[in-house]
Amino acid sequence: MLNDPLANALSCIQNNEKNGEKECFIRPSSKIIKKVIEIMQKEGYIGSFETVIESKGEVIKLNLLGSINKCGVIKPRYNVKKKKIEKFEERYLLAEDFGIIIMSTSNGMITHKEAKEKGIGGKLIAYCY
């Protein structure tokens, strides 16, 4: 039984990256997982992806580029004000401007860089570098 599908998806991506695989299949699929993957693709960490419908549900097939060192979820999902984002940058990312933290805000899911530009806070979801 899966307790956290997003954590399992990011774990699958990271394990396949370490093994040198070119593809990764993520099941089960959800809106949150798709949005996190879209953000990671937009930032250049993964290649293209597509949703394939199988008999047991949707499966996300994505192409890996080999550019992820580490990715994972942030538990518990901290509420962060706009002034405190830098504190969590130091905690989860290796260096300034190296990697992304994905946040859920009132404007949807965005990276921490966009949240700082817009001056909004939100909940921390995942990180990738």
Secondary structure, 3 states (H helix, E strand, C coil): CCCCHHHHHHHHHHHHHHCCCCEEEECCCCHHHHHHHHHHHHCCCEEEEEEEEECCEEEEEEEECCCCCCEEECCCCCEECHHHHHHHHHHHCCECCECEEEEEECCEEEEHHHHHHHCCCEEEEEEEC
